[in-house]
Amino acid sequence: MSKIMTLRVHELEAQYGITWIGPLFNGSAFHTVSIDKDNPNIFKSQWSACSTTYVRLGMQRRPAGDSSGTFASSLGISSSTFSGDNSCSEVESLAARFETPDQNPDPTKCPRQMFLSKFDGQLRISHHCEIANKKLPWCIAPDGIATDKSALLNFKKSVAIDPENALGNWNETTHICDWNGVLCSQDRVIWLDLKGKHLQGAISPFLSNLSSLRLLDLSDNSFQGPIPSELGTLVSLEELSLRGNAVQEQVPESFGALINLRYIDLSKNYLKGQLPTSLFYNCTSLQYIDLSNNFFIGPIPLDTGNRLPSLENLDLYLNQLNSTIPTSLSNSSMMTELDLENNFLSGGLPSEIVRHMPMLKVLHLSNNYLTSDDGNTNLTPFFRAISNLTHLEELELAGNGLGGQLPSIIGLLHVNLSQIHLEDNLIHGVIPPNIANLSNLTLLNLSSNLLNGTIPSELSLLPKLERLCLSNNLLQGSIPSPLSKLSHLGLLDLSMNRLSNSIPTSLQNLTQLRQLLLNDNLLSGSIPPSLGKCVNLEVLDLSHNRLNGTIPAEVASLDSMSFYFNLSNNLLTGPVPLELSKMDKVRAIDLSSNNFNGEIPPTLGSCEEVELINLSRNAIRGTVPGTLGSLVNLKVLDLSSNLLSGDIPSSLQKCDSLIQLNISFNNFSGPIPTGGIFDILTVDSFEGNPLLCGRLTGIPTCHSKKNTTLHSGKYLLSLVSVISTLAFVITICCVVGYQNIRRRSIFRRKEGLSSKSDPELRSKYPRITYRELVEATNGFEPSKLIGSGGYGRVYKGVFGDGSAVAKWKLCEEFHKRMPDLEIDSA
């Protein structure tokens, strides 16, 4: 051969319109192809890894209309002539000769893989053509539109479910270039875009026959199984996206042959193993890599920055990578987005790396194990390194345990910065007031650190701020009133600090506010009614403070409240507001641990989206409204530790969504309802209600209706009997008493006449007191009893002067109650 020129295999198609399918190697061990300029049909291929092995082949194109030809091959065995299958209309070459040395290539002497797979035992010349059952390890495959059509129809067969009928027009009657998701150029398929079609099945290896394919997008479907290694033969491919499927196993090393690949997105799958080194080292045209949200382990390939000089986006977040950040990335001067968060990366903050990324816009390193300088005590070097990144917009370093103080140099970062995430670290000291210089800041999150001091009022100078999160620190003092100037603020979270004094009424100016979280502080005073002007408020949490007074009607009637309304653990009083019924979109209402009284308003049943109601540990009285049973989304209802009484409303059993009910420590009575939630509750939900009855262990058993009626009849009978007996006794006593009184009256009249007529008689029968009579008879001692008759008993008494007397003792019990009553002696 003369006038030989050497080409890389990927140049074959560009210059001669021939697609090369053959042995591929990693690194420098690659094919070179020699072509005779005088006879371009003559090729010579040589493996640089095994210089003693070479192949010469000759190929001539089939004349138009000619269907005859032979194949000749010598594969180190013997020469044979094979007849071509005339039915294989896709075969473009009639004759080819393959020659090798006397011995076949020995894979053990060539450590790199020499041959690709056999494609299910069929020649790559055509999916429909097998010549003399020979399984050649490689060949030239001059594909056409018919091959593309066959490949796509085989892909369709691997799709098990097509709910949107996205492949409905993939048939013989519709031209392939008019199929859904297909784009052609010069009668070849160059584009296959089926993203978001909800397809289910496996990714067919037949897609590898689309030799002119430049874009393959199967993202946001439900493809499963491994990624076919055959896709590594799509050397024309520039963009590949399998994002949001369920593909598994490892990324094929054959992807290292995709030398024209600029964009690859395999995120949100179940891929595992280590990151494919061949992809990071051989695909030198790569600009965008997204392998996030998988299960990759091990290191980031160390030489990535040197091998991929055009890399702009590197997204590896949400994996299990456990190395340091490669210093070679400092050579990635075109990098605009570096997202490595949510891994197990360690080492220091990459100050020197990012310093050399002048185009960087997004830097996400959160939730790793990175440290600051000087033993995790100094943040200044890192912030100085990024101070020259004039395009930086997002900085996320949360959840690393970074130590040190926020340096004042943070106020010198470029004005383009819009988001700062530094939460969940160990940063201490005060918040630098000059952070207000970052006038384009929309999000500032410094929560869950050790920051102290007061909240700088200078934060009110951030005109675009939408989210301010300073929770879970050691901040103290008052809430700065100037914060009300942040007209775009949608989230204000100052919870879990040591803030004191009252809630500023000026917060009413935050009309865009959607979430106000001031819980777990030392705030006092009343809830400002002006908060009712925050008409977009969806979450309000003022719990665990020292707030007093009532709930303003203006706040209770905020119909924008759609998530959480929490005023628990304060000193609030008054009734539960009727206006709460206007919160028809709220999902949780918590007023527990206050001093609310009055009754539960029946209108609370209008909060039709509510999932949690907690009114426990108050002084609420009355009965539970049956309207609560109409809350079809209610999951948790806690009314414990109140003064509620009456029956438990049986309507609650209709709440199919209810999974937790607590009415313990009230004054409920009657039977516990059955059905629904009541069939799964334990005694803990009812304890402290002694008048309840039911089937639960520890609760008194209810009597049946029959027994109750019987017991009621017996009770009435007993009551009538007692009343009759008592009436009879009273009648007898009245008759006897009347007779005694009448006799005594007659006796006294006679005695009076005698006394008046005979003064001596009065001195002969002196009057004595009951006390003297008791002493004379020794307390009516039985030994003094002389006799008894119809009018009482007769006792003998001896007075102090030795005189004796006999006396009737009438109505003995009556005299015991009136000891000083004087009676006549006898």
C-alpha positions in Angstrom: 0.0 0.0 0.0 1.3 3.4 -0.8 0.4 6.9 0.2 -0.9 5.8 3.6 -2.7 8.2 5.9 -3.7 7.5 9.5 -7.1 8.4 10.9 -8.9 7.9 14.2 -12.0 5.7 13.8 -14.4 8.5 14.5 -13.1 10.3 11.4 -14.2 7.5 9.1 -17.8 8.7 9.0 -16.9 12.3 8.6 -14.7 11.7 5.6 -16.0 8.5 4.0 -19.6 8.1 5.3 -18.7 4.8 6.9 -19.6 3.9 10.5 -17.0 1.8 12.2 -18.1 -0.8 14.7 -15.0 -2.6 16.1 -12.8 -3.2 19.1 -12.5 -0.1 21.3 -9.9 0.7 24.0 -9.5 3.0 26.9 -6.9 5.7 27.1 -4.1 5.7 24.4 -4.8 2.1 23.4 -7.1 3.0 20.5 -7.6 2.1 16.8 -5.7 3.7 14.0 -7.0 3.2 10.6 -4.9 3.5 7.5 -6.5 4.3 4.2 -4.9 4.1 0.7 -5.6 7.5 -0.9 -5.5 6.0 -4.3 -8.0 3.2 -3.4 -10.2 4.4 -0.5 -11.9 1.0 -0.4 -8.8 -0.5 1.1 -8.3 -0.1 4.8 -5.8 -1.2 7.4 -6.6 -1.3 11.1 -4.0 -1.8 13.8 -4.4 -2.0 17.6 -1.8 0.1 19.3 -2.1 -2.1 22.4 -1.1 -5.3 20.5 1.2 -4.2 17.7 1.7 -7.7 16.4 -2.0 -8.0 15.5 -3.4 -6.3 12.5 -6.3 -6.7 10.1 -6.6 -5.8 6.5 -9.9 -5.7 4.9 -11.1 -4.8 1.5 -14.6 -3.6 0.7 -16.3 -2.5 -2.4 -19.7 -1.0 -2.5 -22.6 -2.9 -4.1 -23.5 -1.7 -7.5 -27.1 -0.4 -7.8 -29.5 -3.2 -8.2 -26.9 -6.0 -7.7 -27.8 -8.5 -5.0 -25.0 -11.0 -5.4 -21.7 -11.3 -3.7 -19.5 -13.3 -1.4 -17.7 -12.9 1.9 -14.3 -14.4 2.3 -12.7 -14.7 5.7 -9.6 -16.1 7.3 -9.9 -15.9 11.0 -6.8 -17.7 11.9 -8.4 -21.0 10.9 -8.8 -21.3 7.2 -10.2 -19.4 4.3 -13.8 -20.0 3.5 -16.3 -18.6 1.1 -19.7 -17.7 2.3 -22.8 -16.9 0.3 -24.5 -13.7 1.2 -28.1 -13.9 2.3 -29.9 -12.2 -0.6 -32.9 -11.4 1.7 -30.6 -9.1 3.7 -31.4 -6.0 1.7 -29.7 -3.8 4.3 -26.3 -5.1 3.5 -24.5 -2.5 1.4 -21.2 -4.4 0.9 -21.0 -7.4 -1.4 -17.5 -8.5 -0.8 -15.1 -8.2 2.0 -12.0 -10.0 3.0 -10.8 -10.3 6.6 -7.3 -11.5 7.3 -5.4 -12.1 10.5 -2.0 -13.6 11.3 -1.6 -17.2 11.9 -2.7 -16.9 15.5 -5.8 -15.2 16.9 -5.3 -12.2 19.1 -4.7 -13.4 22.7 -6.7 -11.4 25.2 -4.4 -12.4 28.0 -1.5 -10.7 26.3 -3.7 -7.6 25.6 -5.0 -6.5 29.0 -7.6 -4.2 27.5 -10.9 -5.4 26.1 -10.4 -6.0 22.4 -13.9 -6.9 21.1 -17.4 -5.6 21.7 -20.3 -7.9 22.4 -21.7 -10.0 19.6 -25.1 -8.3 19.6 -27.0 -11.4 20.5 -24.9 -13.5 18.0 -25.8 -11.6 14.9 -23.6 -9.6 12.6 -23.7 -5.8 13.0 -24.2 -5.6 9.3 -27.9 -6.1 9.8 -30.2 -7.3 12.6 -31.8 -9.7 10.0 -28.6 -11.1 8.5 -26.5 -13.9 9.8 -23.9 -15.3 7.4 -23.1 -19.0 7.7 -23.8 -18.8 11.4 -20.4 -17.0 11.8 -20.3 -14.6 14.8 -17.6 -12.1 13.7 -16.3 -10.1 16.6 -16.4 -6.9 14.6 -17.2 -5.5 11.1 -18.0 -2.4 9.2 -21.7 -1.6 9.4 -22.9 0.7 6.7 -26.4 1.5 8.2 -29.3 3.1 6.5 -32.8 4.4 7.3 -34.1 0.8 7.1 -31.7 -0.2 9.9 -32.9 2.8 11.9 -36.5 1.7 11.4 -35.7 -1.8 12.5 -33.9 -0.6 15.6 -36.8 1.6 16.7 -39.4 -1.1 16.1 -37.3 -3.5 18.3 -37.1 -0.7 20.9 -40.9 -0.5 20.8 -41.1 -4.2 21.5 -39.2 -3.7 24.7 -41.7 -1.1 26.0 -44.2 -3.0 28.1 -46.5 -0.1 29.0 -47.3 3.0 26.9 -50.1 4.8 28.8 -50.1 7.8 26.5 -49.8 5.8 23.3 -46.7 7.8 22.5 -45.5 5.1 20.2 -48.9 4.7 18.5 -47.8 5.8 15.1 -44.6 3.8 15.1 -45.8 1.4 12.3 -45.2 0.4 8.7 -47.7 2.9 7.3 -46.1 6.0 8.8 -42.7 7.1 7.6 -40.1 6.8 10.3 -39.2 10.4 10.2 -42.9 11.3 11.1 -42.9 9.0 14.2 -43.5 10.7 17.6 -40.2 11.8 19.2 -38.2 11.1 16.0 -36.2 13.6 14.1 -34.3 12.8 10.9 -31.6 14.5 8.8 -30.5 13.4 5.4 -32.7 10.3 5.7 -31.1 9.2 9.0 -32.5 9.3 12.6 -30.5 11.8 14.5 -32.9 12.6 17.4 -35.0 10.4 19.7 -36.8 12.4 22.4 -39.4 10.5 24.5 -39.1 12.3 27.8 -42.0 12.3 30.1 -44.1 9.8 28.3 -44.5 7.5 31.3 -43.1 4.5 29.3 -42.3 1.3 31.2 -40.1 -1.5 30.2 -36.4 -2.0 29.4 -34.0 0.0 27.3 -33.4 -2.0 24.2 -29.8 -2.6 23.1 -31.1 -2.3 19.5 -30.9 1.5 19.9 -27.2 1.1 19.3 -28.0 0.6 15.6 -29.0 4.2 15.3 -25.5 5.0 14.2 -26.2 8.6 13.3 -28.1 9.4 16.6 -27.0 12.7 18.2 -29.6 13.0 20.9 -31.2 10.3 23.1 -33.6 11.5 25.7 -35.6 8.9 27.7 -35.9 11.0 30.8 -38.8 10.9 33.3 -40.1 7.5 32.3 -40.1 4.2 34.2 -37.4 2.2 32.4 -35.8 -0.5 34.5 -32.9 -2.8 34.4 -29.3 -2.1 33.4 -28.2 0.4 30.8 -27.2 -1.6 27.7 -23.4 -1.4 27.2 -24.1 -1.4 23.5 -25.1 2.2 23.7 -21.4 2.9 24.0 -21.2 2.4 20.2 -23.3 5.5 19.4 -20.2 7.5 18.6 -22.2 10.3 17.1 -24.1 10.8 20.3 -23.8 14.3 21.7 -26.6 14.4 24.4 -27.8 11.5 26.5 -30.5 11.8 29.2 -32.0 8.9 31.2 -32.9 11.0 34.2 -35.8 10.0 36.4 -36.1 6.3 35.6 -35.4 3.2 37.5 -32.3 2.0 35.7 -29.9 0.0 37.9 -26.4 -1.5 38.1 -23.4 0.4 36.9 -22.7 2.9 34.2 -21.1 0.8 31.3 -17.4 1.4 30.8 -18.2 1.4 27.1 -19.5 4.9 27.6 -15.9 6.0 27.4 -16.2 5.6 23.6 -18.8 8.3 23.3 -16.1 10.8 22.3 -18.6 13.4 20.9 -20.7 13.4 24.1 -21.3 16.9 25.4 -24.2 16.3 27.8 -25.0 13.3 30.0 -27.8 13.2 32.7 -28.3 9.9 34.5 -29.7 11.5 37.7 -32.6 10.1 39.8 -32.0 6.4 39.2 -30.7 3.4 41.1 -27.2 3.3 39.6 -24.4 2.1 41.9 -20.8 1.2 42.0 -18.0 3.7 41.4 -18.2 6.6 39.0 -17.1 5.4 35.5 -13.5 6.5 35.1 -13.8 6.0 31.3 -16.5 8.6 31.1 -14.6 11.1 33.1 -11.3 10.5 31.3 -12.1 9.7 27.7 -15.1 11.8 26.8 -13.1 15.0 26.6 -15.9 17.0 24.9 -18.2 16.7 28.0 -19.6 20.0 29.3 -22.4 18.8 31.5 -22.4 15.8 33.8 -25.3 15.0 36.2 -25.1 11.7 38.0 -26.9 13.0 41.1 -29.5 11.2 43.2 -28.1 7.7 42.8 -26.0 5.3 44.9 -22.5 5.8 43.6 -19.7 5.2 46.1 -16.0 5.8 46.2 -14.0 8.8 45.0 -14.5 11.4 42.4 -12.0 10.5 39.7 -8.8 12.4 40.7 -7.9 13.6 37.2 -11.3 14.9 36.2 -10.2 18.5 36.0 -7.3 17.7 33.7 -9.2 15.4 31.4 -12.4 17.5 31.0 -11.2 21.0 30.2 -14.6 22.1 28.8 -16.6 20.9 31.9 -19.2 23.5 32.9 -21.6 21.6 35.1 -20.7 18.8 37.6 -23.7 17.6 39.6 -22.9 14.6 41.9 -25.2 15.4 44.8 -27.2 12.8 46.8 -24.8 9.9 46.4 -22.4 8.2 48.8 -19.1 9.5 47.5 -16.4 9.5 50.2 -13.3 11.2 48.9 -11.9 14.6 49.0 -12.7 17.1 46.3 -10.0 16.6 43.6 -7.6 19.5 43.3 -7.5 18.9 39.5 -10.9 20.6 39.4 -9.0 23.9 39.7 -8.2 23.4 36.0 -12.0 23.5 35.2 -11.9 27.2 34.5 -15.2 27.0 32.6 -17.1 25.6 35.5 -20.4 27.4 36.2 -22.1 24.9 38.5 -20.4 22.6 41.1 -22.9 20.6 43.2 -21.4 18.0 45.4 -23.8 18.2 48.4 -25.3 15.4 50.4 -22.3 13.0 50.1 -19.6 11.9 52.5 -16.9 14.2 51.2 -14.2 15.2 53.6 -11.2 17.6 53.8 -11.0 21.3 53.9 -13.2 23.8 52.1 -12.0 24.0 48.5 -10.7 27.5 48.7 -7.9 27.1 46.1 -10.1 25.1 43.7 -12.9 27.6 43.5 -10.5 30.5 43.3 -9.7 29.4 39.8 -13.3 29.1 38.7 -14.1 32.7 37.6 -17.3 31.7 35.8 -18.8 29.9 38.8 -22.4 30.7 39.5 -23.5 27.8 41.8 -21.5 26.3 44.5 -23.3 23.6 46.6 -21.2 21.7 49.1 -23.8 21.2 51.9 -24.2 18.1 54.1 -20.7 16.7 53.9 -17.8 16.6 56.3 -15.8 19.6 55.2 -13.9 21.8 57.6 -12.7 25.4 57.7 -9.1 26.5 58.0 -6.9 26.3 61.1 -8.5 23.3 62.6 -12.1 24.2 61.7 -11.9 27.6 63.4 -11.3 30.1 60.5 -13.7 30.9 57.7 -11.9 33.9 56.5 -9.6 32.2 53.8 -12.6 30.6 52.1 -14.7 33.8 52.0 -11.7 35.7 50.7 -11.2 33.1 47.9 -14.8 33.5 46.7 -14.9 37.3 47.0 -13.5 37.5 43.4 -16.2 35.3 41.9 -18.2 38.0 40.3 -20.8 35.6 38.8 -21.5 33.6 42.0 -25.2 33.5 42.7 -25.7 30.6 45.1 -23.5 29.5 48.0 -24.5 26.5 50.1 -22.3 25.2 52.9 -24.9 23.9 55.3 -24.6 20.9 57.5 -20.8 20.5 57.5 -20.1 21.4 61.1 -18.0 24.4 60.0 -16.5 26.3 62.9 -15.4 29.9 63.2 -17.0 33.3 63.1 -18.7 34.9 60.1 -16.0 37.2 58.8 -16.9 40.8 57.9 -15.5 40.0 54.5 -18.8 38.3 53.8 -20.1 41.8 53.1 -17.6 42.1 50.2 -18.9 39.2 48.2 -20.1 40.2 44.8 -23.5 41.8 44.6 -24.8 39.1 42.3 -25.0 36.7 45.2 -28.7 35.8 45.8 -28.7 32.8 48.2 -26.6 32.0 51.2 -27.1 28.7 53.1 -24.9 28.4 56.2 -27.3 26.6 58.5 -26.5 23.6 60.6 -22.9 24.5 61.4 -21.0 25.6 64.4 -20.6 29.2 63.5 -20.5 31.5 66.5 -20.3 35.2 67.2 -22.5 38.0 65.9 -24.1 38.5 62.5 -21.9 41.0 60.6 -24.1 44.1 59.9 -22.3 44.7 56.5 -24.0 41.5 55.2 -26.6 44.1 54.2 -24.3 45.1 51.3 -25.4 42.0 49.4 -28.4 43.9 47.9 -29.5 41.1 45.6 -29.8 38.6 48.4 -33.2 36.8 48.3 -32.4 34.0 50.9 -30.3 34.2 54.0 -30.3 31.1 56.2 -28.0 31.1 59.3 -30.2 28.9 61.4 -29.0 26.2 63.8 -25.7 27.7 64.6 -24.3 29.4 67.8 -24.8 33.0 66.8 -25.4 35.4 69.6 -26.0 39.1 70.1 -29.0 40.9 68.5 -30.5 40.8 65.1 -28.9 43.6 63.1 -31.5 46.1 62.0 -29.3 46.6 58.9 -30.9 43.5 57.4 -33.9 45.7 56.6 -31.6 47.2 53.8 -31.9 44.0 51.8 -34.7 45.1 49.5 -35.1 41.8 47.6 -35.0 39.4 50.6 -37.7 36.8 50.5 -36.6 34.3 53.1 -34.8 35.1 56.4 -34.0 32.1 58.6 -32.2 32.8 61.9 -33.8 30.1 64.0 -32.1 27.9 66.6 -29.4 30.3 67.7 -28.7 32.3 70.8 -30.0 35.6 69.6 -31.6 37.9 72.1 -33.2 41.3 72.4 -36.2 42.5 70.6 -37.4 41.8 67.1 -36.2 44.8 65.1 -39.2 46.8 63.9 -37.3 47.9 60.7 -37.7 44.3 59.4 -41.2 45.4 58.4 -39.5 47.3 55.4 -38.7 43.9 53.7 -41.7 44.2 51.4 -40.9 41.0 49.5 -40.4 38.8 52.6 -42.4 35.6 52.5 -40.7 33.6 55.3 -39.5 35.0 58.6 -38.2 32.4 60.9 -36.8 33.7 64.2 -37.9 30.7 66.3 -35.9 29.0 69.0 -33.8 31.9 70.2 -34.0 34.2 73.3 -35.9 37.0 71.8 -38.0 39.0 74.3 -40.5 41.8 74.6 -43.6 42.2 72.4 -44.3 41.3 68.8 -43.8 44.5 66.7 -47.1 45.8 65.4 -45.2 47.0 62.3 -45.0 43.4 61.0 -48.4 44.2 59.5 -46.6 45.8 56.6 -45.2 42.4 55.5 -48.2 41.8 53.2 -46.3 39.2 51.2 -45.5 37.2 54.4 -46.6 33.5 54.1 -44.8 32.0 57.1 -44.2 33.7 60.4 -42.3 31.5 62.9 -41.6 33.1 66.3 -42.1 30.1 68.5 -39.8 29.1 71.4 -38.7 32.5 72.5 -39.4 34.7 75.5 -41.9 37.0 73.8 -44.6 38.6 76.0 -47.6 40.9 75.7 -50.6 40.3 73.6 -50.9 39.1 70.0 -51.2 42.3 67.8 -54.5 42.4 66.0 -52.6 44.1 63.2 -51.2 40.7 62.2 -54.6 40.3 60.6 -53.3 42.5 57.8 -50.8 39.9 56.7 -53.5 38.6 54.4 -51.2 36.0 52.7 -50.2 34.3 55.9 -50.3 30.5 55.6 -48.3 29.5 58.7 -48.4 31.2 62.0 -46.4 29.7 64.9 -46.2 31.8 68.2 -46.1 28.8 70.5 -43.9 28.4 73.6 -43.7 32.0 74.5 -45.3 34.1 77.3 -48.1 35.7 75.3 -51.3 36.7 77.1 -54.7 38.1 76.4 -57.2 36.7 73.9 -56.8 35.7 70.3 -57.7 38.8 68.2 -60.6 38.2 65.9 -58.6 39.7 63.1 -56.0 37.0 63.4 -58.5 34.1 64.0 -60.3 35.0 60.8 -57.3 34.8 58.4 -58.8 32.7 55.7 -55.3 32.5 54.0 -54.1 30.1 56.7 -53.6 26.9 54.9 -51.0 25.0 56.9 -50.4 25.6 60.5 -51.9 27.8 63.2 -50.1 27.2 66.5 -50.5 29.3 69.6 -49.9 26.5 72.1 -48.0 26.8 75.4 -48.7 30.5 76.2 -50.8 32.3 78.7 -53.7 33.1 76.4 -57.3 33.3 77.8 -60.8 33.8 76.7 -63.0 31.5 74.6 -62.0 29.7 71.5 -62.8 32.3 68.8 -65.8 31.6 66.5 -63.8 33.2 63.7 -61.6 30.1 63.4 -64.3 28.7 61.2 -63.0 31.0 58.4 -59.8 29.0 58.2 -61.4 26.6 55.9 -58.0 25.6 54.3 -55.9 25.2 57.5 -54.5 21.8 58.2 -53.5 22.1 61.8 -54.9 24.1 64.7 -53.0 23.9 68.0 -54.2 26.0 71.0 -53.1 23.5 73.7 -51.6 24.4 77.1 -53.2 27.8 77.6 -56.1 29.1 79.7 -58.9 29.1 77.2 -62.4 28.7 78.6 -65.9 28.6 77.3 -67.1 26.0 74.9 -65.8 24.5 71.6 -67.6 26.5 68.9 -69.7 24.2 66.6 -68.5 26.3 63.7 -65.1 24.6 64.0 -66.7 21.9 61.8 -66.3 24.4 58.9 -62.6 23.9 58.8 -63.0 21.2 56.2 -59.3 20.7 55.4 -58.1 20.4 58.9 -56.1 17.3 59.8 -55.1 18.1 63.5 -57.0 19.9 66.2 -55.3 20.2 69.6 -57.2 22.0 72.4 -55.8 20.0 75.3 -54.7 21.4 78.7 -57.1 24.3 78.9 -60.3 25.0 80.9 -62.8 24.4 78.1 -66.3 23.4 79.3 -69.5 22.1 77.7 -70.0 19.3 75.3 -68.2 18.3 72.2 -70.0 19.5 69.1 -71.2 16.8 66.8 -70.1 18.9 63.9 -66.5 17.7 64.4 -67.7 14.4 63.0 -68.1 16.0 59.6 -64.4 16.8 59.3 -63.5 14.2 56.7 -59.8 14.9 56.7 -59.3 15.0 60.5 -56.5 12.7 61.7 -55.7 13.9 65.2 -58.1 15.3 67.8 -56.8 16.0 71.3 -59.3 17.4 73.8 -57.6 16.0 76.9 -57.3 17.8 80.3 -60.2 20.1 80.0 -63.6 20.4 81.8 -65.7 18.9 79.0 -68.8 16.8 79.9 -71.7 15.0 78.4 -71.7 12.2 75.9 -68.9 11.5 73.5 -70.4 12.3 70.1 -71.0 9.2 68.1 -70.5 11.2 64.9 -66.7 10.9 65.4 -66.9 7.3 64.3 -67.7 8.5 60.8 -64.3 10.2 60.6 -62.6 7.5 58.5 -59.3 9.5 58.5 -59.1 9.8 62.3 -56.2 7.8 63.7 -55.6 9.5 67.1 -58.3 10.6 69.6 -57.6 11.7 73.2 -60.4 12.9 75.5 -58.8 11.8 78.7 -59.1 13.8 82.0 -62.5 15.4 81.4 -66.0 14.8 82.8 -67.5 12.8 80.0 -70.2 10.3 80.9 -72.2 7.5 79.3 -71.1 4.7 77.0 -68.1 5.0 74.7 -69.3 4.7 71.1 -68.3 1.8 69.0 -67.2 1.6 65.3 -64.6 3.6 63.4 -61.8 5.1 65.5 -63.4 3.8 68.7 -62.6 0.2 67.8 -58.8 0.7 67.9 -58.4 3.1 70.8 -57.0 2.0 74.2 -58.0 3.0 77.7 -55.4 5.8 77.6 -57.6 7.8 75.4 -60.4 7.8 78.0 -58.8 7.7 81.4 -59.7 10.3 83.9 -63.5 10.2 83.0 -65.0 8.1 85.9 -68.5 8.3 84.5 -67.7 6.6 81.2 -68.5 3.0 80.5 -67.6 0.6 77.8 -65.9 -2.6 76.7 -62.3 -1.5 77.3 -60.3 -3.0 80.1 -60.1 -0.5 82.9 -63.5 1.1 82.0 -66.7 0.1 83.9 -69.0 -2.1 81.8 -72.2 -0.5 80.7 -75.5 -2.2 81.7 -77.8 -3.3 78.9 -81.1 -1.5 78.4 -83.1 -4.4 79.7 -81.2 -4.6 83.0 -81.4 -0.8 83.3 -85.2 -0.9 83.0 -85.4 -3.7 85.5 -83.2 -2.0 88.0 -85.2 1.2 87.5 -88.5 -0.6 88.3 -87.0 -2.1 91.4 -85.8 1.3 92.5 -89.2 2.8 92.0 -90.9 0.0 93.9 -88.5 0.4 96.8 -89.0 4.1 96.8 -92.8 3.8 96.9 -92.6 1.3 99.7 -90.4 3.5 101.8 -92.6 6.5 101.2 -95.7 4.6 102.2 -94.1 3.2 105.4 -92.9 6.7 106.3 -96.4 8.2 105.8 -98.0 5.5 108.0 -95.5 6.1 110.8 -96.0 9.8 110.7 -99.8 9.4 110.8 -99.5 7.1 113.9 -97.2 9.5 115.6 -99.5 12.4 114.9 -102.5 10.6 116.4 -100.6 9.5 119.5 -99.1 12.9 120.0 -102.5 14.6 119.7 -104.0 12.3 122.4 -101.0 13.0 124.7 -101.2 16.7 124.2 -105.0 16.6 124.9 -104.6 14.6 128.1 -101.7 16.9 129.3 -103.8 20.0 128.6 -106.7 18.6 130.8 -104.3 17.6 133.5 -102.7 21.0 133.6 -106.0 22.7 133.8 -107.0 20.6 136.8 -103.6 21.2 138.4 -104.0 24.9 137.9 -107.3 25.0 139.6 -105.9 23.0 142.5 -102.9 25.3 142.8 -104.9 28.4 142.8 -107.4 27.0 145.3 -104.7 25.4 147.5 -101.3 27.1 147.9 -100.1 24.4 150.1 -100.6 21.8 147.4 -98.1 23.8 145.2 -95.5 23.7 147.9 -96.2 20.0 148.5 -95.5 19.2 144.9 -92.6 21.4 143.8 -91.4 21.8 140.1 -88.1 20.1 139.3 -85.9 20.3 136.2 -85.1 17.5 133.8 -81.4 17.8 134.9 -82.4 17.2 138.5 -84.5 14.3 137.4 -81.6 12.6 135.5 -79.4 13.0 138.5 -82.0 11.5 140.9 -82.4 8.4 138.7 -78.7 8.0 137.8 -79.6 8.7 134.2 -82.8 6.6 134.2 -80.7 3.6 135.3 -82.6 0.3 134.8 -82.3 -0.5 138.5 -84.4 2.6 139.2 -87.2 1.3 136.9 -90.4 0.7 138.9 -92.7 -0.3 136.0 -94.0 0.7 132.6 -97.3 1.4 131.0 -99.0 2.8 127.9 -97.8 6.3 128.7 -94.2 5.5 129.5 -91.9 4.2 132.2 -92.0 4.9 136.0 -88.6 5.4 137.7 -87.7 6.0 141.4 -85.5 8.9 142.0 -83.7 10.2 145.2 -82.8 13.9 145.3 -80.0 15.4 147.2 -82.1 16.2 150.3 -83.0 12.4 150.6 -86.6 12.8 149.3 -87.8 10.3 146.7 -90.0 10.7 143.7 -91.6 8.4 141.1 -91.8 9.9 137.6 -93.2 8.9 134.3 -90.7 9.2 131.5 -92.7 10.3 128.4 -91.1 10.5 125.0 -87.7 9.7 126.4 -85.9 10.7 123.1 -87.6 14.0 123.0 -86.4 14.9 126.5 -82.9 13.9 125.6 -82.9 16.6 122.9 -84.4 19.2 125.3 -82.7 18.6 128.7 -83.7 21.8 130.3 -87.4 21.3 129.8 -89.2 21.5 133.2 -91.8 18.8 133.9 -94.0 18.1 136.9 -92.9 15.7 139.7 -95.1 12.9 140.7 
